[in-house]
């Protein structure tokens, strides 16, 4: 027997077996690597997650010295600008659409400037903006707050307050075009002097849901009036995703507690913004007759918890116009629409006019709401 040949044959068999063993290990190793990458990413998201503290004093920019007068008519606008991404044909992945970020920096600039020009066309004394990005992947790191502040400053002397609503870790979804990191907030512009402002943190979802809910807040701006009182101006954007009716009520009840406290002092109170509730309670059915669609951001507004001395301004001068669209498809007559945005005022304020303005969702997935009001003398 040729031992050399036998050894060579055995070695070849062993090599083949080794290659076979190595081949089957490749997918297992790949799965293991993917698992640890995914686990590391989840750990990164949760470990870097942090809520902004409650009762943060906000910086007031501007040099307005004017005080509000009783009996004089003023105009206020609220407008969610959708981080400058939502052209009329934009669809969003969290609404079963396709896109996760604005299409280009140029598109962001066009949309934000468009919302600024639209608001200014109503000659507002006060403007409340929501979903204003400052340094986000999804909006190509455009400082939208500064863009709007500069635009208002070219028209008149405005005081300005920015409150960061939330910041998030880098979202790696969708994989082909990640949503990225987000920094977004609430911007308040006022021709009248804001003496101070405060950021209040709202209750949000817990556990895994908090990654969807991020952080939520409202800002409180104080504007003095000629009769020694103050107009308490609340700008808010309530939770949309990963929430339920109980949490939505808890957020409103916190805001209402602050509103009642100020009202008892004799102050005037306006709360405006995106409430992520069916603001009129029946707008879902009005705009979408026969629909069976249900969205967490379109639960009926809980009128039963609205405190005494306050009312929603829903007596629309020119009829019902939607204030938001679902972004699962490009905007069309078949789009799901509703009213989420508006104003709540104390009964020492007269609502002279209110209307949701039809912009055909040209620059954002919301329409602006315009209200004219008067502060009543005691």
MARTI-944949 format. One record per residue (C-alpha): chain; x, y, z; residue in three letters. Coordinates in Angstrom, 3 decimals, padded with zeros to 6 digits, always signed. Example, Ala and Ser with C-alpha at 12.3 -4.5 7.8 and 13.67 -1.06 7.14 Angstrom:
2
PT cadena        X        Y        Z residuo
PT      A +012.300 -004.500 +007.800     ALA
PT      A +013.670 -001.060 +007.140     SER
This chain:
378
PT cadena        X        Y        Z residuo
PT      A +000.000 +000.000 +000.000     UNK
PT      A +001.212 +003.460 -000.896     UNK
PT      A +000.916 +005.358 +002.392     UNK
PT      A +001.796 +008.649 +000.731     UNK
PT      A -001.108 +008.431 -001.688     UNK
PT      A -003.442 +007.335 +001.075     UNK
PT      A -002.476 +010.314 +003.234     UNK
PT      A -002.920 +012.668 +000.308     UNK
PT      A -006.370 +011.242 -000.383     UNK
PT      A -007.364 +011.583 +003.280     UNK
PT      A -006.087 +015.140 +003.304     UNK
PT      A -008.138 +016.004 +000.218     UNK
PT      A -011.275 +014.547 +001.792     UNK
PT      A -010.641 +016.485 +004.980     UNK
PT      A -010.084 +019.694 +003.005     UNK
PT      A -013.368 +019.203 +001.174     UNK
PT      A -015.140 +018.589 +004.447     UNK
PT      A -013.511 +021.716 +005.857     UNK
PT      A -014.630 +023.759 +002.891     UNK
PT      A -018.156 +022.407 +003.258     UNK
PT      A -018.142 +023.284 +006.932     UNK
PT      A -016.811 +026.773 +006.188     UNK
PT      A -019.450 +027.303 +003.484     UNK
PT      A -022.301 +026.572 +005.874     UNK
PT      A -020.794 +028.858 +008.488     UNK
PT      A -020.877 +031.905 +006.204     UNK
PT      A -024.652 +032.569 +006.380     UNK
PT      A -024.636 +031.796 +010.091     UNK
PT      A -021.847 +034.299 +010.666     UNK
PT      A -023.628 +036.854 +008.497     UNK
PT      A -026.824 +036.414 +010.525     UNK
PT      A -024.828 +036.783 +013.710     UNK
PT      A -023.220 +040.001 +012.498     UNK
PT      A -026.609 +041.400 +011.430     UNK
PT      A -028.069 +040.489 +014.811     UNK
PT      A -025.363 +042.295 +016.740     UNK
PT      A -025.516 +045.309 +014.410     UNK
PT      A -029.284 +045.507 +014.950     UNK
PT      A -028.908 +045.003 +018.690     UNK
PT      A -026.217 +047.668 +018.823     UNK
PT      A -028.407 +050.093 +016.905     UNK
PT      A -031.404 +049.480 +019.198     UNK
PT      A -029.128 +050.014 +022.187     UNK
PT      A -027.848 +053.251 +020.630     UNK
PT      A -031.407 +054.536 +020.101     UNK
PT      A -032.485 +053.799 +023.667     UNK
PT      A -029.243 +054.844 +025.357     UNK
PT      A -029.129 +058.181 +023.544     UNK
PT      A -032.830 +058.846 +024.145     UNK
PT      A -033.460 +061.691 +026.556     UNK
PT      A -036.362 +063.976 +027.265     UNK
PT      A -035.914 +067.726 +027.473     UNK
PT      A -036.485 +068.985 +031.014     UNK
PT      A -039.752 +070.579 +032.063     UNK
PT      A -040.056 +074.299 +032.868     UNK
PT      A -037.170 +075.404 +030.664     UNK
PT      A -036.921 +079.202 +030.425     UNK
PT      A -036.861 +080.194 +026.757     UNK
PT      A -034.896 +082.960 +025.113     UNK
PT      A -036.973 +085.857 +023.768     UNK
PT      A -035.434 +087.520 +020.727     UNK
PT      A -036.478 +090.890 +019.337     UNK
PT      A -037.018 +094.466 +020.401     UNK
PT      A -040.757 +095.063 +020.308     UNK
PT      A -041.989 +097.469 +022.985     UNK
PT      A -045.715 +097.428 +022.172     UNK
PT      A -048.443 +096.378 +024.598     UNK
PT      A -051.787 +094.907 +023.644     UNK
PT      A -054.892 +097.092 +023.982     UNK
PT      A -058.386 +096.051 +024.987     UNK
PT      A -061.098 +096.503 +022.381     UNK
PT      A -058.654 +096.501 +019.457     UNK
PT      A -058.806 +093.776 +016.801     UNK
PT      A -055.739 +091.564 +016.349     UNK
PT      A -054.913 +088.769 +013.921     UNK
PT      A -053.284 +085.488 +014.871     UNK
PT      A -052.258 +082.592 +012.599     UNK
PT      A -051.348 +078.999 +013.468     UNK
PT      A -049.492 +076.904 +010.908     UNK
PT      A -047.811 +073.480 +011.023     UNK
PT      A -045.129 +073.627 +008.314     UNK
PT      A -044.355 +069.883 +008.205     UNK
PT      A -040.563 +070.427 +008.492     UNK
PT      A -040.505 +071.913 +005.008     UNK
PT      A -040.945 +068.590 +003.205     UNK
PT      A -044.586 +068.343 +002.220     UNK
PT      A -045.215 +069.504 -001.297     UNK
PT      A -048.716 +068.654 -002.476     UNK
PT      A -047.529 +065.365 -003.993     UNK
PT      A -045.285 +064.332 -001.072     UNK
PT      A -046.134 +061.076 +000.730     UNK
PT      A -044.728 +060.128 +004.150     UNK
PT      A -043.600 +056.647 +005.188     UNK
PT      A -045.221 +056.840 +008.646     UNK
PT      A -048.579 +057.477 +006.935     UNK
PT      A -048.137 +054.496 +004.601     UNK
PT      A -046.545 +056.709 +001.970     UNK
PT      A -043.096 +056.287 +000.408     UNK
PT      A -040.862 +059.228 +001.360     UNK
PT      A -038.952 +059.877 +004.552     UNK
PT      A -037.244 +063.212 +003.983     UNK
PT      A -037.635 +066.331 +001.866     UNK
PT      A -036.673 +065.889 -001.762     UNK
PT      A -033.917 +068.509 -001.740     UNK
PT      A -032.593 +071.509 +000.138     UNK
PT      A -034.106 +073.700 -002.553     UNK
PT      A -037.510 +072.141 -001.930     UNK
PT      A -037.182 +072.808 +001.822     UNK
PT      A -036.356 +076.468 +001.210     UNK
PT      A -039.274 +076.817 -001.202     UNK
PT      A -041.751 +075.241 +001.223     UNK
PT      A -040.627 +077.145 +004.322     UNK
PT      A -040.526 +080.472 +002.474     UNK
PT      A -043.952 +079.645 +001.066     UNK
PT      A -045.445 +079.078 +004.515     UNK
PT      A -043.836 +082.289 +005.752     UNK
PT      A -045.210 +084.328 +002.862     UNK
PT      A -048.632 +082.744 +003.282     UNK
PT      A -048.807 +083.628 +006.964     UNK
PT      A -047.550 +087.159 +006.363     UNK
PT      A -050.206 +087.705 +003.688     UNK
PT      A -052.747 +087.886 +006.537     UNK
PT      A -050.738 +090.661 +008.264     UNK
PT      A -050.582 +088.745 +011.530     UNK
PT      A -049.905 +090.342 +014.869     UNK
PT      A -049.040 +086.881 +016.179     UNK
PT      A -047.998 +083.696 +014.372     UNK
PT      A -047.675 +080.233 +015.878     UNK
PT      A -045.626 +077.703 +013.916     UNK
PT      A -045.212 +073.971 +014.585     UNK
PT      A -042.808 +071.325 +013.262     UNK
PT      A -040.059 +073.835 +012.565     UNK
PT      A -036.719 +072.049 +012.086     UNK
PT      A -033.390 +073.552 +013.049     UNK
PT      A -030.809 +070.880 +012.219     UNK
PT      A -032.421 +067.710 +010.877     UNK
PT      A -031.357 +065.132 +008.327     UNK
PT      A -034.868 +065.025 +006.871     UNK
PT      A -034.793 +068.750 +006.049     UNK
PT      A -031.157 +068.954 +004.837     UNK
PT      A -030.066 +070.762 +008.043     UNK
PT      A -031.843 +073.986 +007.090     UNK
PT      A -032.414 +076.229 +010.110     UNK
PT      A -036.083 +076.823 +009.412     UNK
PT      A -036.620 +078.831 +012.608     UNK
PT      A -034.025 +081.402 +011.566     UNK
PT      A -035.398 +081.456 +008.021     UNK
PT      A -038.853 +082.364 +009.317     UNK
PT      A -037.539 +084.805 +011.933     UNK
PT      A -035.573 +086.672 +009.286     UNK
PT      A -038.599 +086.770 +006.994     UNK
PT      A -040.815 +088.270 +009.713     UNK
PT      A -038.121 +090.782 +010.669     UNK
PT      A -038.105 +092.182 +007.149     UNK
PT      A -041.779 +093.130 +007.565     UNK
PT      A -041.883 +094.597 +011.079     UNK
PT      A -040.357 +094.370 +014.534     UNK
PT      A -041.351 +090.986 +015.943     UNK
PT      A -040.444 +089.293 +019.189     UNK
PT      A -039.616 +085.643 +018.628     UNK
PT      A -039.556 +082.528 +020.829     UNK
PT      A -038.399 +079.062 +019.797     UNK
PT      A -039.088 +075.977 +021.916     UNK
PT      A -037.500 +072.674 +020.952     UNK
PT      A -040.300 +070.140 +020.827     UNK
PT      A -038.123 +067.067 +020.358     UNK
PT      A -034.750 +065.759 +019.292     UNK
PT      A -034.108 +062.212 +018.147     UNK
PT      A -031.351 +059.738 +017.451     UNK
PT      A -030.511 +058.813 +013.862     UNK
PT      A -033.430 +056.765 +012.542     UNK
PT      A -032.054 +054.202 +010.074     UNK
PT      A -035.403 +053.658 +008.382     UNK
PT      A -036.255 +053.385 +005.543     UNK
PT      A -032.910 +051.765 +004.745     UNK
PT      A -032.745 +053.220 +001.236     UNK
PT      A -033.267 +056.782 +002.495     UNK
PT      A -033.067 +056.997 +006.298     UNK
PT      A -035.183 +059.575 +008.101     UNK
PT      A -032.091 +060.412 +010.131     UNK
PT      A -031.766 +062.634 +013.204     UNK
PT      A -034.417 +065.252 +013.934     UNK
PT      A -034.421 +068.531 +015.840     UNK
PT      A -037.787 +070.233 +015.650     UNK
PT      A -039.789 +072.764 +017.584     UNK
PT      A -042.382 +075.489 +017.998     UNK
PT      A -041.852 +079.059 +016.827     UNK
PT      A -043.862 +082.025 +018.114     UNK
PT      A -043.715 +085.434 +016.423     UNK
PT      A -045.342 +088.525 +017.986     UNK
PT      A -045.471 +092.220 +017.097     UNK
PT      A -046.081 +092.783 +020.808     UNK
PT      A -043.490 +092.500 +023.515     UNK
PT      A -043.026 +089.042 +025.006     UNK
PT      A -041.698 +089.576 +028.518     UNK
PT      A -040.891 +085.904 +029.191     UNK
PT      A -041.478 +082.405 +027.855     UNK
PT      A -041.414 +078.884 +029.233     UNK
PT      A -041.259 +075.371 +027.765     UNK
PT      A -043.493 +072.756 +029.424     UNK
PT      A -042.932 +069.023 +028.807     UNK
PT      A -046.062 +067.013 +028.042     UNK
PT      A -046.704 +063.420 +029.178     UNK
PT      A -045.815 +060.961 +026.408     UNK
PT      A -045.880 +057.217 +025.706     UNK
PT      A -043.552 +054.936 +027.668     UNK
PT      A -041.590 +051.826 +026.753     UNK
PT      A -040.877 +051.170 +023.082     UNK
PT      A -043.655 +053.558 +021.999     UNK
PT      A -041.649 +056.532 +023.245     UNK
PT      A -039.328 +056.113 +020.232     UNK
PT      A -042.305 +056.883 +017.991     UNK
PT      A -043.667 +059.623 +020.243     UNK
PT      A -040.253 +061.250 +020.782     UNK
PT      A -040.867 +064.269 +023.020     UNK
PT      A -043.707 +066.772 +023.178     UNK
PT      A -044.159 +070.193 +024.704     UNK
PT      A -045.964 +073.491 +024.640     UNK
PT      A -044.552 +076.973 +025.034     UNK
PT      A -046.075 +079.715 +027.181     UNK
PT      A -045.345 +083.301 +026.124     UNK
PT      A -046.413 +086.301 +028.215     UNK
PT      A -047.470 +089.543 +026.529     UNK
PT      A -048.452 +092.512 +028.724     UNK
PT      A -051.708 +094.392 +028.126     UNK
PT      A -052.426 +098.071 +028.726     UNK
PT      A -054.841 +097.253 +031.593     UNK
PT      A -052.139 +095.556 +033.666     UNK
PT      A -053.043 +091.985 +032.697     UNK
PT      A -051.236 +089.592 +030.375     UNK
PT      A -052.100 +087.642 +027.269     UNK
PT      A -050.926 +084.084 +027.897     UNK
PT      A -050.044 +082.650 +024.514     UNK
PT      A -049.728 +078.857 +024.306     UNK
PT      A -048.221 +077.212 +021.216     UNK
PT      A -048.517 +073.417 +021.073     UNK
PT      A -048.146 +070.317 +018.912     UNK
PT      A -049.625 +067.232 +020.573     UNK
PT      A -048.618 +063.620 +019.935     UNK
PT      A -049.588 +061.950 +016.677     UNK
PT      A -048.134 +058.425 +016.534     UNK
PT      A -048.040 +055.629 +019.094     UNK
PT      A -050.606 +057.305 +021.317     UNK
PT      A -054.145 +056.637 +022.521     UNK
PT      A -057.126 +058.617 +023.809     UNK
PT      A -055.990 +058.415 +027.440     UNK
PT      A -052.594 +059.900 +026.663     UNK
PT      A -054.118 +062.558 +024.436     UNK
PT      A -056.447 +063.545 +027.266     UNK
PT      A -053.537 +063.649 +029.725     UNK
PT      A -051.669 +066.082 +027.473     UNK
PT      A -054.703 +068.347 +027.124     UNK
PT      A -055.446 +068.238 +030.846     UNK
PT      A -051.919 +069.442 +031.610     UNK
PT      A -052.309 +072.368 +029.212     UNK
PT      A -055.767 +073.116 +030.605     UNK
PT      A -054.369 +073.226 +034.150     UNK
PT      A -051.976 +076.016 +033.172     UNK
PT      A -054.733 +077.809 +031.266     UNK
PT      A -057.101 +077.701 +034.253     UNK
PT      A -054.393 +078.996 +036.577     UNK
PT      A -053.781 +082.025 +034.373     UNK
PT      A -057.492 +082.641 +033.819     UNK
PT      A -058.061 +082.748 +037.579     UNK
PT      A -055.472 +085.525 +037.765     UNK
PT      A -057.616 +087.532 +035.351     UNK
PT      A -055.278 +087.043 +032.396     UNK
PT      A -056.310 +086.452 +028.784     UNK
PT      A -055.480 +083.022 +027.344     UNK
PT      A -055.097 +081.784 +023.764     UNK
PT      A -053.974 +078.237 +023.060     UNK
PT      A -053.263 +077.496 +019.405     UNK
PT      A -051.541 +074.870 +017.337     UNK
PT      A -051.825 +071.326 +016.045     UNK
PT      A -053.921 +069.351 +018.541     UNK
PT      A -053.726 +066.044 +016.641     UNK
PT      A -057.400 +065.491 +017.454     UNK
PT      A -060.464 +065.931 +015.307     UNK
PT      A -060.827 +069.508 +016.501     UNK
PT      A -064.508 +069.910 +015.603     UNK
PT      A -065.253 +066.289 +016.627     UNK
PT      A -067.117 +065.688 +013.340     UNK
PT      A -064.647 +066.835 +010.656     UNK
PT      A -063.589 +063.259 +009.853     UNK
PT      A -067.141 +062.365 +008.831     UNK
PT      A -067.740 +065.743 +007.196     UNK
PT      A -064.782 +065.495 +004.813     UNK
PT      A -064.730 +061.702 +004.439     UNK
PT      A -068.345 +060.476 +004.477     UNK
PT      A -068.642 +056.747 +005.003     UNK
PT      A -064.958 +056.216 +005.778     UNK
PT      A -063.914 +053.457 +008.160     UNK
PT      A -060.335 +054.692 +008.472     UNK
PT      A -059.047 +055.298 +011.993     UNK
PT      A -055.898 +057.222 +012.882     UNK
PT      A -054.389 +057.862 +016.317     UNK
PT      A -053.993 +061.530 +015.354     UNK
PT      A -057.672 +061.952 +014.529     UNK
PT      A -059.511 +060.859 +017.670     UNK
PT      A -062.447 +063.172 +018.506     UNK
PT      A -061.455 +066.174 +020.594     UNK
PT      A -062.612 +065.476 +024.183     UNK
PT      A -064.951 +068.449 +024.631     UNK
PT      A -066.058 +067.074 +027.991     UNK
PT      A -062.703 +067.952 +029.608     UNK
PT      A -062.561 +071.495 +028.226     UNK
PT      A -062.650 +073.646 +031.397     UNK
PT      A -065.319 +076.203 +032.168     UNK
PT      A -064.452 +079.676 +030.901     UNK
PT      A -062.869 +078.391 +027.666     UNK
PT      A -064.160 +077.563 +024.208     UNK
PT      A -062.877 +076.311 +020.877     UNK
PT      A -063.153 +078.799 +018.009     UNK
PT      A -064.962 +076.761 +015.354     UNK
PT      A -067.597 +079.169 +014.043     UNK
PT      A -065.918 +079.312 +010.646     UNK
PT      A -066.772 +082.461 +008.720     UNK
PT      A -066.597 +080.815 +005.308     UNK
PT      A -067.558 +077.242 +006.158     UNK
PT      A -065.626 +074.090 +006.965     UNK
PT      A -062.195 +073.739 +005.336     UNK
PT      A -059.833 +070.922 +006.298     UNK
PT      A -056.582 +071.792 +008.037     UNK
PT      A -054.607 +068.609 +007.323     UNK
PT      A -054.366 +065.737 +004.872     UNK
PT      A -053.188 +062.175 +005.321     UNK
PT      A -050.006 +061.711 +003.326     UNK
PT      A -050.420 +058.122 +002.160     UNK
PT      A -051.055 +059.428 -001.369     UNK
PT      A -050.397 +062.719 -003.187     UNK
PT      A -053.059 +065.282 -002.396     UNK
PT      A -056.248 +064.817 -004.402     UNK
PT      A -060.011 +064.893 -003.956     UNK
PT      A -059.799 +061.334 -002.590     UNK
PT      A -057.300 +062.229 +000.153     UNK
PT      A -058.345 +061.710 +003.764     UNK
PT      A -058.609 +065.168 +005.344     UNK
PT      A -059.676 +066.545 +008.717     UNK
PT      A -059.419 +069.563 +011.025     UNK
PT      A -056.649 +069.171 +013.626     UNK
PT      A -055.516 +072.786 +014.007     UNK
PT      A -057.167 +075.715 +015.707     UNK
PT      A -057.544 +077.967 +018.719     UNK
PT      A -058.979 +077.705 +022.221     UNK
PT      A -059.632 +081.011 +023.993     UNK
PT      A -060.752 +082.229 +027.404     UNK
PT      A -064.164 +083.912 +027.597     UNK
PT      A -062.602 +087.343 +028.193     UNK
PT      A -061.536 +087.200 +024.537     UNK
PT      A -063.944 +087.838 +021.681     UNK
PT      A -063.390 +085.694 +018.581     UNK
PT      A -064.346 +088.076 +015.777     UNK
PT      A -063.442 +085.791 +012.869     UNK
PT      A -061.894 +082.368 +012.322     UNK
PT      A -061.201 +080.458 +009.133     UNK
PT      A -059.071 +077.578 +007.894     UNK
PT      A -057.475 +078.759 +004.660     UNK
PT      A -057.437 +076.447 +001.632     UNK
PT      A -053.895 +076.465 +000.213     UNK
PT      A -054.326 +073.139 -001.626     UNK
PT      A -051.502 +071.883 +000.640     UNK
PT      A -048.931 +073.465 -001.639     UNK
PT      A -046.162 +073.870 +000.946     UNK
PT      A -047.086 +071.550 +003.826     UNK
PT      A -049.569 +068.878 +004.845     UNK
PT      A -051.480 +071.487 +006.866     UNK
PT      A -053.538 +074.554 +006.056     UNK
PT      A -053.139 +077.719 +008.156     UNK
PT      A -055.868 +078.832 +010.540     UNK
PT      A -056.500 +082.580 +010.845     UNK
PT      A -058.323 +084.158 +013.767     UNK
PT      A -059.184 +087.783 +014.549     UNK
PT      A -059.838 +088.582 +018.197     UNK
PT      A -060.343 +091.318 +020.754     UNK
PT      A -059.373 +091.461 +024.404     UNK
PT      A -062.450 +092.444 +026.397     UNK
PT      A -062.257 +095.196 +028.981     UNK
PT      A -063.282 +094.264 +032.503     UNK
